[in-house]
Amino acid sequence: MNKRVFLVFLAAAFAIATGLWSLLAPSADLKIDHAQVDEIPVSVFRSESASPGPVIVIAHGFAGSQQLMQPAAMTLAHAGYTAVTFDFAGHGRNARPLSGGIKNHDESARLLGEEIDKMIRFGLTLPGAGPRLGLVGHSMAAILIINSAVRNDAVAGVVAFSNFGSNATASEPRNLLVIDGAWEAAALKNDALRIVAMASGAAPRERVTYGEMARGTARRLAYAEGAEHIGVIYSRDGLTEMRNWMNAVFERAESGAIDARGGGMALLFLGLVALALPLSRLLPALSPLPLGAGPGWRRQWPLTVAPALLTPLILWKAPTDFLPILLGDYLAAHFAVYGALTLLGLWLTKPPGGAGWRIPWRGRLLAALAVLAYYGLGLGLPIDTFVTSIAPSSLRWLLIPALLCCTVIYFLADEWLTSGPGAATGGYVFSKICFVVSLAIAVALNPHKLFFLVIIVPVICLFFAVFGWVSRWTYARTGDPRVAALSNAAALAWAICATFPVVS
């Protein structure tokens, strides 16, 4: 291990240790109990040092899980509340599929609403629960909790993160705070303004409370600084507004720590990604000469742009409901068609061949499995603990091979296209930008069906960024771009199957 790699190892170890300490410290004085309410996995957060306070039920958004809402739960628990998180049907570790899906929105909304009602009834049985409780929801769940609160007199106050298209009025639900990220889409922010304007009687101002808390007509709007659609639930600004609103609803003055874990998560995962550099030195050298098409910019750009434009057009009217996983089947089809077009372009312009294709698959597979083990243990376990559930249930395990057949086509084509002695500088980044643009075109062509892909595009970009660094270091050691292609394809197939909602 040379000096540079050793220094990277030390820096990565320090970042990981510091990040873990930062993430684990807030839970030191909390009691966290796990339960099952019918088929719904539930977690209950309480302060160890305070008497049980009012109950707040917290709901996650589309393709999320209860881990995603830990910052809200811990912030409220530190303020003396009893916070309840859970997994919706088809999400996280909830084994019940989500009936209806996109085809029958009313049916899926009914099922999810019933689960919120179950959580309300469960919350009212907990120690310290009063006659009323609070609701907090993000994105998809913001709509659901508002609709549940309108029909349920037991709800005293609501905090809706990134709400859009709900049935809120000037007086229903009781005491509503809407929090949007300052970087959110204008449509969401305008919807929040519309809701609060019904109570203000004029153009509402941010962070001004309108209406009367005692009568249940209080309305407030806040923009969390420096946050977008997902970052808003990690924002110190947004979490502080949430806690203060619930304090006003329940006439309390407790403060406590704000679990704004963004910095700790950044340190932990930057350290884990950096650790891949020294670990890559343990991989075998498979090829004495670097392999790959290495076409240079003149040849690469048409091979990258053409699939980006053609794929959404090919899939525009094609049936893509071939797997019981909401939107994951379309995403898999997009990867497969995009990759097949790239391979076709490579074959038409310069058929792949040579000694590199005759490297024994056994060595390549073993190296890919080693990288995949790093993804699963080094990154997967922390993600499952601190971010969102990626531990597949029995049904989800069965879906991974089908997804892998699609993602592997894309990654084999893309890694081969962007690697090699003559590869274009910046070609890897350009190819990923084109893929994201291709998804944006697909959403524009079919917004009703594919709208939720907009929400997960930032997550896909994060995956591409991590894959980019790991691929670079893996390729530098093995000389074969297909090692990273195989591991990246398996890791993404796993992530899609573990996070996208399972439907019936």
Secondary structure, 3 states (H helix, E strand, C coil): CCHHHHHHHHHHHHHHHHHHHHHHHHHCCEEEEEEEECCEEEEEEEECCCCCCCEEEEECCCCCCHHHHHHHHHHHHHCCCEEEEECCCCCCCCCCCECCCCCCHHHHHHHHHHHHHHHHHHHCCCCCCCCCEEEEEECHHHHHHHHHHHCCCCEEEEEEECCCCCCCCCCCCCCEEEEEECCCCHHHHHHHHHHHHHHHCCCCCCCCCECCCCCCCCEEEEEECCCCCCHHHCCHHHHHHHHHHHHHHCCCCCCCCCCCCHHHHHHHHHHHHHHHHHHHCCCCCCCCCCCCCCCHHHHHHHHHHHHHHHHHHHHCCCCCCCCCECCHHHHHHHHHHHHHHHHHHHHHHCCCCCHHHHCCHHHHHHHHHHHHHHHHHHHHHHHHHHCCCCCCCHHHHHHHHHHHHHHHHHHHHHHHHCCCCCCCCCHHHHHHHHHHHHHHHHHHHCHHHHCCHHHHHHHHHHHHHHHHHHHHHHHHHHCCHHHHHHHHHHHHHHHHHHHCCEEC
